[in-house]
């Protein structure tokens, strides 16, 4: 199965007219359900305004809230280690619930420039807020990519933007399919990161990590992040897979 994680960056609109492959599920983040009608899952945080949730849902579509995605994230260590923003939350939920062979991202570069930061205009750059779980978006993407690879799933980025905080290999949407190779990673670095996570014990079962904020040591989280970055350094680079022009 291929899972498309669709965010709200301006280039998300590229997906509006893409033919949907039979083995593809579309997971829209927050407002991204507006990009195309045939989304399969719409995932959003608890504080997402009611008026911005999908206003039309067919019998095959499903809404995903914290009661569903928090337990899924906990299977992979929890939100403190995953990074408390929906792009990563949705990725871990998909790994748990859908078990894809490919996890493809679009509109999730987390680079906010100019007056139109989102496809609907000016938006809030949530991943850039000051938060101990988001000190390194690159490290969090490295973690997701490595844990997905352990599950025989390839994380890729379909973005054509010049910058991205995601360290996933770039692939054209014309080239992405179920036979994308699984990225390599350094097992020793990944195992050390997981060991440090377990030792720190920062799993918050209900996902409300902000209630325990003072108990998290930023230095420990930074050390863990460095090991996740080391897990892909020299192993997988964003340019590893060829970009096939549309």
Buried (B, 14 or more C-beta within 10 A) or exposed (E): BBBBBBBBBBBBBBBEEBEBEEEBBBBBBBBBBBBBEEBBBBBBBEEBEEEEBBEEEEEEBBEBBBEBBBBBBBEBBBBBBBBBBBBBBBBBBBBBBBEBBBBBBBBBBBBBEEEEBBBBEEBEBBBBEEBBBBBBBBBBBBBBBBBBBBBEBBBBBBBBBEEBBBBBBBBBBEBBBEEBEBBBBBEEBBEBBBEBBEEBEBBBEEBEBEEEEEEBEEEBBEBBBBBBBBBBBEBBEBEBBEBEEE
